[in-house]
């Protein structure tokens, strides 16, 4: 019977093994272009990266795994982001009264083309030897026992939360030119803090939930910023073709308002993070 000294590392290994199993199960659907599967596979990949970052010294030899997961995450993101933007634009254009049909067609085709291109690359990756080898290596790493953690998992998880505190403070000080960039950094760090809390386990469940609320709100803000950039780019193409750009201008305003609303929601969620009592076992 394993001693209590192994409890934290066993819990982390089980967390990682669950994500590996999810990634293997989702890979065929993601390769077929299922947007939900692409999203879920990306999330499993990120959780695995976070877990290995916290626990790498307990496992050994995780650098190649981390590199493979990073590259996989980029391929999944390249396919996922246009799908999110496409859904956003479909809803916004439909809700816009008297929108120009040519603008709708240009915008949707732009994101459809980006999604198609990314899915071709993703499909090749998920059906290739590199991905099969990565899954096999991850399964091997999570099948063998990990060393007792000696409190390292909790300490490293706490470090992610301290980084989140610093990122949030930097965002509050940032000027207009750096505004979106610093908010994106907060979002990414909130995600890392959330997944670190998930690895810690039930003691940090409330921390994970609060970080998720910040991540989700800033995710909506980031999506709106990306959509605004897409609309601006496609508007320039339409203008060069001699087309009216009024619809694009109205969509930019809609995206800007959506980003502002999401940022206010994120500020309310972030305020709840400042109370240190929710952080469970993380010092």
C-alpha angles and dihedrals in degrees: 000000000000116000125238087256087076097046097099095043092046090051091049092048091051090049090052093045090053091053092048090052090050092049092051092047093047098045098083092049092046090050089053090057101257103160094205091051091050090052094047093046089051090052092049090049092052092048090052092050091050092048094049090047090056096040106028094115090055093054106033128212095044099135094090090047091051091049092050093048091048092053092045091050091054092051091048091047092051088058097038101050097059090048091054092047091047092054091046092051095046090055095044096046092047091051093048111096117228093004118174110257090213090057091050091050093048094048097046094045090050092057094038090055092049091049093048092051093048093047092054090056093043093049091053091050097047093047095045136092094256092063093044090052092048093052091047092050092048091050091050091049093051095043096063123068118267123224119262108273102220090211094305095123093056092044093051091045089053089052090058089053092049088052089052090053090052093046091051091049091049090051091054090054096043122113126231094269092058097034101106093037094054093045089052089052090052090050093051092047091047087056092050091048091048094052091044089055090049090054090051088056139213095347089066098038094114090050090053092050093050093048089049091056090055091044093051095048093047089044089060089048091050092047090054091049091051092047090050089054091049092049091048091051094048091045089059089054091049092048091052088052090054095251126144111261100197093109091052091050091052091049091051088054091049091050092048091052091048091052091050092049092049092048091054090050089050091051090054091048092046091054089064090055092063093074103091095200094083094062096090113195094356108104 
